[in-house]
Amino acid sequence: MEQTTAEVRVRDETRVGVKALVDSGLVKIPKIYIHPAEDLQKSSCNDTNGVRLEVPTIDLGGVLDGTRRKEIVKEICEASERVGFFQLINHGVPINVIDATIDGVRRFNEQPSETKMKLYTPHPTLGVRYYSNEDFQETKKELEDYMTCIVKLRDILCELLSEALGLSSDYLSRIECMRNQAYLCHYYPACPEPELTLGMTSHSDVSFLTVLLQDHTGGLQVLHQNHWVDVLPKQGALIANIGDLMQLITNDKFKSVEHRVVAKTVGPRISVACFLSNGSRTRSQPMGPIKELLSPDNPPIYKEPNSFYFNRLKPSILKTRSIIKDVDEISVFDNATAAAAIVLQQITSNSCHYNNHLPRLTSTN
């Protein structure tokens, strides 16, 4: 324990991340990144008892002109109830914007350590916000372009999820449950001992919905039917997953599921996660299952916390079951003036993952 604490202290004092360790010729990973065997013992399995397990892929083509809208709503409903994850194609985000976003995150991470050391903090709540920085202007513009596209996609998904719940298409937008965006970019270097660690430990997202962009490397796994299922990369696709807060307001109709990222000998793996949550105006208001979904046969399962405390309290806030575990806090910032305020989050000492936590961009629309 003392050695692990010392390693954390050295890491924080030297202000170098995982990538710097790899670049130094690391062949053995530090003890702070080694996970217990029970966390690593479940290998991936996309085929069990002859049944192929796969995260559904949903084609959004035709959603705006109405030609396939009912079919798409049905597919989203089934995926949200059964798996909690689905891949999206023909989603409206241009491939050149996707490629530029991934390239921008890569370039930022592959700057000299001296440049990034100025931004380092071991405390997520004390992160540095960037409003103008000459070394980051190009990447910032690329991420802003991506964010603009995600806002449009968010509005479409709000309508589709509302209809999948049997509600009016504007229901979720009216309650502003996905108004705010928080972006977290990850850079996972190649790992010399992937069998000893994880890129990201098993967790569920404290959000209403998460939209994820991942590169071609892979590594994301979803826990489904007690098996870890690989979410295989598809060129140009985006991944959506139901968050804990969406499971709460739908009274367990939609499922927020555990997922993780495995470490690999190849890399880097780059991903950009957009966490959609409610804005500051509604964050302090009680939030429970949607009344229109309740009935004598479907009584409320959860108490009515507000989302501010929901992010921070332990599972006791829930009435009969837990959908929240001890995960790293995901701070959600409202910033009406800075469309791309960049917040760096470093790994906390009690939850070390084999990746570089990099720019978290925040905007309110």
Rosetta blueprint (number, residue, H / E / L):
1 M L
2 E H
3 Q H
4 T H
5 T H
6 A H
7 E H
8 V H
9 R H
10 V H
11 R H
12 D H
13 E H
14 T H
15 R L
16 V L
17 G L
18 V H
19 K H
20 A H
21 L H
22 V H
23 D H
24 S L
25 G L
26 L L
27 V L
28 K L
29 I L
30 P L
31 K H
32 I H
33 Y H
34 I L
35 H L
36 P L
37 A H
38 E H
39 D H
40 L H
41 Q L
42 K L
43 S L
44 S E
45 C L
46 N L
47 D E
48 T E
49 N L
50 G L
51 V E
52 R E
53 L L
54 E L
55 V L
56 P L
57 T E
58 I E
59 D E
60 L L
61 G L
62 G L
63 V L
64 L L
65 D L
66 G L
67 T L
68 R L
69 R H
70 K H
71 E H
72 I H
73 V H
74 K H
75 E H
76 I H
77 C H
78 E H
79 A H
80 S H
81 E H
82 R H
83 V L
84 G L
85 F E
86 F E
87 Q E
88 L E
89 I E
90 N L
91 H L
92 G L
93 V L
94 P L
95 I H
96 N H
97 V H
98 I H
99 D H
100 A H
101 T H
102 I H
103 D H
104 G H
105 V H
106 R H
107 R H
108 F H
109 N H
110 E L
111 Q L
112 P L
113 S H
114 E H
115 T H
116 K H
117 M H
118 K L
119 L L
120 Y L
121 T L
122 P L
123 H L
124 P H
125 T H
126 L H
127 G L
128 V L
129 R E
130 Y E
131 Y L
132 S L
133 N L
134 E L
135 D L
136 F L
137 Q H
138 E H
139 T H
140 K H
141 K H
142 E H
143 L H
144 E H
145 D H
146 Y H
147 M H
148 T H
149 C H
150 I H
151 V H
152 K H
153 L H
154 R H
155 D H
156 I H
157 L H
158 C H
159 E H
160 L H
161 L H
162 S H
163 E H
164 A H
165 L L
166 G L
167 L L
168 S L
169 S L
170 D L
171 Y H
172 L H
173 S H
174 R H
175 I L
176 E L
177 C L
178 M L
179 R L
180 N E
181 Q E
182 A E
183 Y E
184 L E
185 C E
186 H E
187 Y E
188 Y E
189 P L
190 A L
191 C L
192 P L
193 E L
194 P H
195 E H
196 L H
197 T L
198 L E
199 G E
200 M E
201 T E
202 S E
203 H E
204 S L
205 D L
206 V L
207 S L
208 F L
209 L E
210 T E
211 V E
212 L E
213 L E
214 Q E
215 D L
216 H L
217 T L
218 G L
219 G L
220 L E
221 Q E
222 V E
223 L E
224 H E
225 Q L
226 N L
227 H E
228 W E
229 V E
230 D E
231 V L
232 L L
233 P L
234 K L
235 Q L
236 G L
237 A L
238 L E
239 I E
240 A E
241 N E
242 I E
243 G L
244 D H
245 L H
246 M H
247 Q H
248 L H
249 I H
250 T L
251 N L
252 D L
253 K L
254 F L
255 K L
256 S L
257 V L
258 E L
259 H E
260 R E
261 V E
262 V E
263 A L
264 K L
265 T L
266 V L
267 G L
268 P L
269 R E
270 I E
271 S E
272 V E
273 A E
274 C E
275 F E
276 L E
277 S E
278 N L
279 G L
280 S H
281 R H
282 T H
283 R H
284 S L
285 Q L
286 P L
287 M L
288 G L
289 P L
290 I L
291 K H
292 E H
293 L H
294 L L
295 S E
296 P L
297 D L
298 N E
299 P L
300 P L
301 I L
302 Y L
303 K L
304 E L
305 P L
306 N L
307 S H
308 F H
309 Y H
310 F H
311 N L
312 R L
313 L L
314 K L
315 P H
316 S H
317 I H
318 L L
319 K L
320 T L
321 R L
322 S L
323 I L
324 I L
325 K L
326 D L
327 V L
328 D L
329 E L
330 I L
331 S L
332 V L
333 F L
334 D L
335 N L
336 A L
337 T L
338 A L
339 A L
340 A L
341 A E
342 I E
343 V E
344 L L
345 Q L
346 Q L
347 I L
348 T L
349 S L
350 N L
351 S L
352 C L
353 H L
354 Y L
355 N L
356 N E
357 H E
358 L E
359 P L
360 R E
361 L E
362 T E
363 S E
364 T E
365 N L
